Every structure is written in structure tokens, then in C-alpha cells.
Amino acid sequence: MKLLAPSILAGDWWNIGKQIEATVRGGADVIHFDVMDGHFVPNITVGPEILQHISKNVQLPIDAHLMIENPDRYIPEFVKSGANWISVHIENVVHIHRTLSFIRELGAKAGVVLNPGTPVLLVEEAIHYADYVLLMSVNPGFSGQRFIERSLDRLSELKELRDKLNPDCLIEIDGGVKEENIREVAQRGADVIVVGSGIFASEDIEEQTRRLKELIS
């Protein structure tokens, strides 16, 4: 089963609650929550307090993608605030086994993230300890970027590695996924598909969510 994860980074924060509810009605499976600190990536977004408000009102799992320096320091607060999944960047965490184990000990699913310029093989060891691997198909930091076509080959490579080493580990993709490429992304091996502007730029968010779900079913 393929999972659709609307990325609220692309939403209208004046109306974000209603927009999240629209994605839920449309069949969303996971809510993707991007956290940026202005250091690891060139942008600043939201933190645990906003997550807490969302988690109190949404029954779906919340996937917190931590694009921040020293993520270990903040992981407990994000779990406490309602994150069910937490992912950290392999490029930013020296002791990835310890961090993934820490996330799991706190009761959340543990994910490891790969930037577009990072070789897929870098997660060869970490994949044994991860619940999911998030493959970035844009450079992290901003919503609305164009999908990097090389990501399709990287998806296939990651799927082969996952199937060999840890078949239970999910593959997630994030960045530039829209109606015109979501089906191929799913076919190449993505289990969890993050969509931002491809949902939230639509005039009918609920119907667009439903349409994308149909394309990957």
C-alpha cells in the first residue's frame, strides 16, 4: 500500500487547520511536518509548539522531518509534542545508529534522510536500524522546487538496497512530486510520497488529495 503524505510547509498558514482537514477528508495517510533551523538548511520554519496544536486535532500519524543541527537535543520534545515518525539527515548525524535507536526508544518510527548529492550507499548500514529512509528529490530548505529527475534512478537503487538488507524498511520521497510524476515515483519504489505544492496550490485541496491517492493506488 502506498501512503500519501501532504507536506504542510506548502500550506497557507492563515488557514492551515482547515487545509489539513481537507487533506484528511481526501484520504491522506500521514501529515509531513518540516522543521528547519536556518543553519542546516537556509530557512526557518516551525517547532514543537505548532506540532502540539496540530497533533491534538489530527488523528493521522505526523512525520517530523528534522532539518536542524544537533537533532538529538530536540527529538524528545518533538515526540512529546506528538510526532509519530522522526527523520534525521545522515549528513548531519555522526552517530546515526545511536540516534535512530534513541528515536525508537521514545516510541516513534525512526527515519534516515538522504540529500540529492549524497550517495545512496551511505545508508547501507543505517538501513538495518531504520523504519524508513527519506530520499530528498530536491535540495532541502524550500517548498515548490522542481523535481530532480536523477531521483528516479536513485529510488530504484535505494529499493534494491532496501529489499536486500531490510525489506520492512519503508522508502519515502520528498520534493517536487506532482500529479504528472507521482505514479512513476510510486512505481520506482516509493512507499510514502510527500507532496507539498502539488496539493496545497490546488483550489480544491480535498479533491486534489483524492486524485493523487487514486494515482498511486
C-alpha contacts under 8 A as a table, 3 or more apart, distances in Angstrom:
res1	aa1	res2	aa2	distance
1	M	191	D	7.17
1	M	217	S	7.21
2	K	186	A	7.29
2	K	190	A	7.58
2	K	191	D	4.88
2	K	192	V	5.97
2	K	193	I	7.60
2	K	216	I	6.37
2	K	217	S	6.61
3	L	28	A	7.54
3	L	29	D	5.58
3	L	30	V	7.18
3	L	191	D	6.08
3	L	192	V	4.60
3	L	193	I	6.19
4	L	28	A	5.44
4	L	29	D	5.38
4	L	30	V	6.42
4	L	192	V	5.89
4	L	193	I	5.08
4	L	194	V	6.21
4	L	195	V	7.47
4	L	212	L	7.89
4	L	213	K	6.61
5	A	28	A	6.12
5	A	29	D	5.98
5	A	30	V	4.59
5	A	31	I	5.24
5	A	32	H	5.64
5	A	192	V	6.76
5	A	193	I	5.77
5	A	194	V	4.56
5	A	195	V	6.25
6	P	23	T	7.15
6	P	28	A	6.85
6	P	30	V	7.01
6	P	31	I	5.54
6	P	32	H	5.78
6	P	194	V	5.67
6	P	195	V	5.00
6	P	196	G	5.75
6	P	199	I	6.97
7	S	10	A	6.24
7	S	11	G	7.64
7	S	31	I	6.45
7	S	32	H	4.56
7	S	33	F	6.25
7	S	34	D	7.44
7	S	194	V	6.12
7	S	195	V	5.64
7	S	196	G	4.52
8	I	11	G	4.91
8	I	16	I	7.51
8	I	20	I	7.51
8	I	31	I	7.39
8	I	32	H	6.42
8	I	33	F	6.27
8	I	34	D	7.70
8	I	196	G	6.55
8	I	200	F	7.88
9	L	33	F	7.01
9	L	34	D	6.35
9	L	143	S	6.59
9	L	196	G	6.79
10	A	143	S	5.83
10	A	144	G	7.39
10	A	196	G	5.02
10	A	197	S	5.28
10	A	200	F	6.04
10	A	201	A	7.70
11	G	15	N	7.94
11	G	16	I	6.06
11	G	19	Q	7.20
11	G	196	G	7.51
11	G	197	S	7.55
11	G	200	F	5.40
11	G	201	A	7.77
12	D	15	N	5.48
12	D	16	I	5.45
12	D	19	Q	7.74
12	D	200	F	7.77
13	W	16	I	4.66
15	N	18	K	5.67
15	N	19	Q	6.28
16	I	19	Q	4.95
16	I	20	I	6.04
17	G	20	I	5.24
17	G	21	E	6.31
17	G	54	I	7.61
18	K	21	E	5.05
18	K	22	A	6.24
19	Q	22	A	4.98
19	Q	23	T	6.48
19	Q	200	F	7.72
19	Q	205	I	6.95
20	I	23	T	5.19
20	I	24	V	6.36
21	E	24	V	5.05
21	E	25	R	6.29
21	E	58	V	7.86
22	A	25	R	5.15
22	A	26	G	6.19
22	A	205	I	6.03
22	A	206	E	4.61
23	T	26	G	4.88
23	T	27	G	6.40
23	T	28	A	5.48
23	T	205	I	6.35
23	T	206	E	5.18
23	T	209	T	5.76
24	V	27	G	5.28
24	V	28	A	5.00
24	V	29	D	7.52
24	V	60	L	7.97
24	V	206	E	7.66
25	R	28	A	7.38
25	R	206	E	6.22
26	G	205	I	7.79
26	G	206	E	4.55
26	G	207	E	6.08
26	G	208	Q	7.50
26	G	209	T	5.01
26	G	210	R	4.51
27	G	209	T	6.59
27	G	210	R	5.89
27	G	213	K	6.87
28	A	31	I	7.48
28	A	209	T	6.71
28	A	210	R	7.90
28	A	213	K	7.58
29	D	60	L	6.46
29	D	61	P	7.47
30	V	60	L	5.64
30	V	61	P	5.14
30	V	62	I	5.88
30	V	63	D	6.76
31	I	60	L	6.71
31	I	61	P	6.34
31	I	62	I	4.83
31	I	63	D	5.97
32	H	62	I	6.05
32	H	63	D	4.79
32	H	64	A	6.26
32	H	65	H	7.37
32	H	194	V	6.97
33	F	51	L	7.79
33	F	62	I	6.79
33	F	63	D	5.74
33	F	64	A	4.73
33	F	65	H	6.11
34	D	45	T	7.30
34	D	46	V	7.46
34	D	64	A	5.98
34	D	65	H	4.98
34	D	66	L	6.55
34	D	67	M	7.39
35	V	44	I	7.56
35	V	45	T	5.76
35	V	46	V	5.73
35	V	47	G	6.29
35	V	64	A	6.97
35	V	65	H	5.95
35	V	66	L	5.03
35	V	67	M	5.67
35	V	68	I	7.02
36	M	39	H	7.87
36	M	40	F	7.44
36	M	41	V	6.43
36	M	42	P	7.97
36	M	43	N	6.00
36	M	44	I	4.86
36	M	45	T	5.23
36	M	46	V	7.12
36	M	66	L	6.67
36	M	67	M	4.90
36	M	68	I	5.54
36	M	141	G	7.19
37	D	40	F	6.64
37	D	41	V	6.85
37	D	42	P	7.85
37	D	43	N	6.50
37	D	44	I	4.85
37	D	45	T	6.89
37	D	67	M	6.91
37	D	68	I	5.22
37	D	69	E	7.40
38	G	41	V	5.43
38	G	42	P	4.82
38	G	43	N	4.53
38	G	44	I	4.86
38	G	68	I	7.78
39	H	42	P	6.27
39	H	43	N	7.73
39	H	68	I	6.82
39	H	69	E	6.79
40	F	67	M	6.15
40	F	68	I	5.29
40	F	69	E	5.72
40	F	92	N	7.91
41	V	67	M	6.51
41	V	68	I	7.31
41	V	140	P	6.52
41	V	141	G	5.22
42	P	141	G	5.70
43	N	141	G	5.59
43	N	142	F	7.10
46	V	49	E	8.00
46	V	50	I	6.43
46	V	51	L	7.85
47	G	50	I	5.86
47	G	51	L	6.46
47	G	78	F	7.91
48	P	51	L	4.90
48	P	52	Q	6.05
48	P	77	E	6.51
48	P	78	F	5.38
48	P	81	S	5.74
49	E	52	Q	5.15
49	E	53	H	6.68
49	E	81	S	7.04
50	I	53	H	5.30
50	I	54	I	6.47
51	L	54	I	5.13
51	L	55	S	6.01
51	L	78	F	7.63
51	L	81	S	6.07
51	L	82	G	6.69
51	L	83	A	7.50
52	Q	55	S	5.18
52	Q	56	K	6.26
52	Q	81	S	4.50
52	Q	82	G	5.87
53	H	56	K	5.46
53	H	57	N	6.89
54	I	57	N	5.43
54	I	58	V	6.10
55	S	58	V	5.22
55	S	59	Q	7.19
55	S	62	I	7.30
55	S	81	S	7.30
55	S	82	G	5.37
55	S	83	A	7.61
56	K	59	Q	7.90
56	K	82	G	7.81
61	P	83	A	7.35
61	P	84	N	5.58
61	P	85	W	7.28
62	I	82	G	7.19
62	I	83	A	5.16
62	I	84	N	5.33
62	I	85	W	6.19
63	D	83	A	6.14
63	D	84	N	6.16
63	D	85	W	4.47
63	D	86	I	5.87
63	D	87	S	7.73
64	A	78	F	7.73
64	A	83	A	5.98
64	A	84	N	7.73
64	A	85	W	5.97
64	A	86	I	4.84
64	A	87	S	6.44
65	H	86	I	5.96
65	H	87	S	4.99
65	H	88	V	6.59
66	L	71	P	6.76
66	L	86	I	7.15
66	L	87	S	5.99
66	L	88	V	5.45
66	L	89	H	7.56
67	M	88	V	6.93
67	M	89	H	7.04
67	M	140	P	7.85
68	I	71	P	5.87
69	E	92	N	6.88
70	N	73	R	5.95
70	N	74	Y	7.69
70	N	92	N	7.74
70	N	93	V	7.56
71	P	74	Y	5.43
71	P	75	I	6.15
71	P	88	V	7.10
71	P	93	V	7.91
72	D	75	I	5.33
72	D	76	P	7.89
72	D	99	T	6.58
73	R	76	P	7.44
74	Y	77	E	5.46
74	Y	78	F	6.53
75	I	78	F	5.23
75	I	79	V	6.31
75	I	86	I	7.76
75	I	103	I	7.10
76	P	79	V	5.16
76	P	80	K	6.06
76	P	106	L	7.18
77	E	80	K	4.98
77	E	81	S	6.08
78	F	81	S	4.97
78	F	82	G	6.43
78	F	83	A	5.64
79	V	82	G	5.28
79	V	83	A	4.75
79	V	84	N	6.73
79	V	106	L	7.13
79	V	107	G	7.90
79	V	108	A	6.98
80	K	83	A	7.28
83	A	86	I	6.67
83	A	108	A	7.19
84	N	107	G	7.67
84	N	108	A	4.89
84	N	109	K	6.33
85	W	108	A	5.23
85	W	109	K	4.51
85	W	110	A	6.14
85	W	111	G	7.27
86	I	103	I	7.07
86	I	108	A	6.67
86	I	109	K	6.22
86	I	110	A	5.43
86	I	111	G	5.92
87	S	110	A	5.87
87	S	111	G	4.02
87	S	112	V	5.28
87	S	113	V	6.38
87	S	134	L	7.59
88	V	92	N	7.53
88	V	93	V	7.32
88	V	111	G	6.34
88	V	112	V	5.20
88	V	113	V	5.72
89	H	92	N	5.23
89	H	93	V	6.36
89	H	112	V	5.71
89	H	113	V	4.44
89	H	114	L	6.22
89	H	115	N	7.76
90	I	93	V	5.48
90	I	94	V	7.64
90	I	96	I	6.79
90	I	112	V	6.14
90	I	113	V	5.89
90	I	114	L	6.30
90	I	122	L	7.91
90	I	123	V	7.47
91	E	94	V	7.87
91	E	114	L	7.43
91	E	115	N	7.81
91	E	118	T	7.89
93	V	96	I	5.57
93	V	99	T	7.70
95	H	98	R	5.51
95	H	99	T	6.42
96	I	99	T	5.07
96	I	100	L	6.06
96	I	126	A	6.81
97	H	100	L	5.30
97	H	101	S	6.07
97	H	126	A	6.41
97	H	129	Y	6.76
98	R	101	S	5.14
98	R	102	F	6.02
99	T	102	F	4.94
99	T	103	I	6.30
100	L	103	I	5.22
100	L	104	R	6.40
100	L	110	A	5.40
100	L	111	G	7.07
100	L	112	V	7.76
100	L	129	Y	6.67
100	L	130	A	6.50
101	S	104	R	5.13
101	S	105	E	6.10
101	S	110	A	7.65
101	S	129	Y	7.30
102	F	105	E	5.09
102	F	106	L	6.43
103	I	106	L	5.28
103	I	107	G	6.76
103	I	108	A	5.76
103	I	109	K	6.84
103	I	110	A	5.63
104	R	107	G	5.11
104	R	108	A	5.20
104	R	109	K	5.87
104	R	110	A	5.95
105	E	108	A	7.48
109	K	130	A	7.89
109	K	131	D	5.78
109	K	132	Y	7.76
110	A	130	A	5.46
110	A	131	D	5.27
110	A	132	Y	6.62
111	G	130	A	5.46
111	G	131	D	5.78
111	G	132	Y	4.70
111	G	133	V	5.40
111	G	134	L	6.75
112	V	123	V	7.83
112	V	126	A	7.55
112	V	127	I	7.84
112	V	130	A	6.62
112	V	132	Y	6.66
112	V	133	V	4.96
112	V	134	L	6.09
113	V	133	V	5.79
113	V	134	L	4.54
113	V	135	L	5.93
113	V	136	M	7.18
114	L	118	T	6.02
114	L	119	P	7.91
114	L	120	V	7.27
114	L	133	V	7.64
114	L	134	L	6.29
114	L	135	L	5.11
114	L	136	M	5.94
115	N	118	T	5.38
115	N	135	L	6.70
115	N	136	M	5.18
115	N	137	S	7.62
115	N	138	V	7.73
115	N	139	N	6.49
115	N	140	P	7.34
116	P	135	L	7.52
116	P	136	M	5.74
116	P	137	S	6.04
116	P	138	V	6.45
116	P	139	N	6.29
116	P	151	S	7.36
118	T	122	L	7.29
119	P	122	L	5.66
120	V	123	V	6.18
120	V	124	E	7.60
120	V	154	R	6.92
120	V	157	E	7.23
120	V	158	L	6.27
121	L	124	E	5.10
122	L	125	E	7.54
123	V	126	A	4.94
123	V	127	I	5.68
124	E	127	I	5.72
124	E	128	H	7.68
124	E	161	L	7.26
124	E	165	L	7.99
125	E	128	H	5.94
125	E	129	Y	7.88
126	A	129	Y	5.52
126	A	130	A	6.37
127	I	130	A	5.06
127	I	131	D	7.87
127	I	132	Y	7.72
127	I	133	V	7.22
127	I	162	R	7.15
127	I	165	L	7.28
127	I	166	N	6.72
127	I	169	C	7.28
128	H	165	L	6.61
128	H	166	N	5.87
130	A	133	V	6.92
130	A	169	C	6.46
131	D	168	D	7.31
131	D	169	C	4.84
131	D	170	L	6.27
132	Y	169	C	4.91
132	Y	170	L	4.32
132	Y	171	I	5.59
132	Y	172	E	6.83
133	V	169	C	7.22
133	V	170	L	6.33
133	V	171	I	5.07
133	V	172	E	5.94
134	L	171	I	6.10
134	L	172	E	4.47
134	L	173	I	5.49
134	L	174	D	7.14
135	L	155	L	7.54
135	L	171	I	7.40
135	L	172	E	6.04
135	L	173	I	4.78
135	L	174	D	6.45
136	M	139	N	6.79
136	M	140	P	7.16
136	M	151	S	7.90
136	M	173	I	5.85
136	M	174	D	5.08
136	M	175	G	6.12
137	S	147	F	5.77
137	S	148	I	5.46
137	S	149	E	7.91
137	S	151	S	5.51
137	S	173	I	6.67
137	S	174	D	5.75
137	S	175	G	4.82
137	S	176	G	6.78
138	V	145	Q	6.49
138	V	146	R	6.88
138	V	147	F	5.90
138	V	148	I	5.95
138	V	174	D	7.34
138	V	175	G	4.93
138	V	176	G	6.66
139	N	142	F	7.98
139	N	175	G	7.95
142	F	145	Q	6.92
143	S	175	G	7.59
143	S	196	G	6.83
143	S	197	S	7.00
144	G	175	G	7.78
144	G	176	G	6.51
144	G	196	G	7.25
144	G	197	S	5.75
145	Q	175	G	6.82
145	Q	176	G	5.60
146	R	175	G	7.43
146	R	176	G	4.94
147	F	151	S	7.86
147	F	175	G	6.03
147	F	176	G	4.07
147	F	177	V	6.40
148	I	151	S	5.68
148	I	176	G	7.63
149	E	152	L	5.99
150	R	153	D	5.63
150	R	154	R	6.51
151	S	154	R	4.81
151	S	155	L	5.99
152	L	155	L	5.04
152	L	156	S	6.50
152	L	185	V	6.72
152	L	188	R	6.61
153	D	156	S	5.13
153	D	157	E	6.25
154	R	157	E	4.96
154	R	158	L	6.03
155	L	158	L	5.07
155	L	159	K	6.07
155	L	185	V	7.90
155	L	188	R	6.06
155	L	189	G	6.14
155	L	190	A	7.00
156	S	159	K	5.11
156	S	160	E	6.31
156	S	188	R	5.54
156	S	189	G	6.27
157	E	160	E	5.27
157	E	161	L	6.37
158	L	161	L	5.05
158	L	162	R	6.00
158	L	171	I	7.87
159	K	162	R	5.00
159	K	163	D	5.96
159	K	171	I	7.34
159	K	188	R	7.90
159	K	189	G	5.73
159	K	190	A	7.98
160	E	163	D	5.24
160	E	164	K	6.28
161	L	164	K	5.25
161	L	165	L	6.15
162	R	165	L	5.26
162	R	166	N	5.23
162	R	167	P	5.65
162	R	169	C	6.72
163	D	166	N	5.93
163	D	167	P	4.58
164	K	167	P	6.79
166	N	169	C	5.65
167	P	170	L	7.85
170	L	190	A	7.78
170	L	191	D	5.90
170	L	192	V	7.22
171	I	189	G	7.07
171	I	190	A	5.12
171	I	191	D	5.22
171	I	192	V	6.24
172	E	190	A	5.53
172	E	191	D	5.84
172	E	192	V	4.40
172	E	193	I	5.75
172	E	194	V	7.32
173	I	190	A	6.28
173	I	192	V	6.52
173	I	193	I	5.33
173	I	194	V	6.02
174	D	177	V	7.08
174	D	193	I	6.58
174	D	194	V	4.87
174	D	195	V	6.88
175	G	194	V	7.11
175	G	195	V	7.09
175	G	196	G	7.69
176	G	195	V	7.34
176	G	196	G	7.78
176	G	198	G	7.75
177	V	181	N	6.21
177	V	182	I	5.79
177	V	185	V	7.95
177	V	193	I	7.83
177	V	194	V	7.20
177	V	195	V	5.66
177	V	196	G	7.77
177	V	198	G	6.69
178	K	181	N	5.68
178	K	182	I	5.67
178	K	195	V	6.74
178	K	197	S	7.85
178	K	198	G	4.72
178	K	199	I	7.85
179	E	182	I	5.54
179	E	183	R	7.76
179	E	198	G	6.79
179	E	212	L	6.44
180	E	183	R	7.53
181	N	184	E	5.55
181	N	185	V	6.30
182	I	185	V	5.04
182	I	186	A	6.24
182	I	193	I	7.89
182	I	212	L	7.49
182	I	215	L	7.27
182	I	216	I	7.13
183	R	186	A	5.15
183	R	187	Q	6.22
183	R	215	L	5.86
183	R	216	I	5.62
184	E	187	Q	4.89
184	E	188	R	6.05
185	V	188	R	5.24
185	V	189	G	6.79
185	V	190	A	6.06
185	V	193	I	8.00
186	A	189	G	5.52
186	A	190	A	4.87
186	A	191	D	6.72
186	A	193	I	7.55
186	A	216	I	6.28
187	Q	190	A	7.16
190	A	193	I	6.42
195	V	198	G	5.69
195	V	199	I	6.30
196	G	199	I	5.66
196	G	200	F	6.13
197	S	200	F	4.86
197	S	201	A	4.96
197	S	202	S	7.77
198	G	201	A	6.15
198	G	202	S	7.14
199	I	202	S	5.69
199	I	205	I	5.90
199	I	208	Q	5.94
199	I	209	T	6.18
200	F	203	E	7.89
200	F	205	I	5.98
201	A	205	I	7.78
202	S	205	I	5.54
202	S	208	Q	6.70
204	D	207	E	5.51
204	D	208	Q	6.16
205	I	208	Q	5.10
205	I	209	T	6.05
206	E	209	T	5.23
206	E	210	R	6.30
207	E	210	R	4.98
207	E	211	R	6.09
208	Q	211	R	4.93
208	Q	212	L	6.25
209	T	212	L	5.28
209	T	213	K	6.24
210	R	213	K	5.13
210	R	214	E	6.30
211	R	214	E	5.18
211	R	215	L	6.45
212	L	215	L	5.04
212	L	216	I	6.59
213	K	216	I	5.43
213	K	217	S	6.10
214	E	217	S	5.18
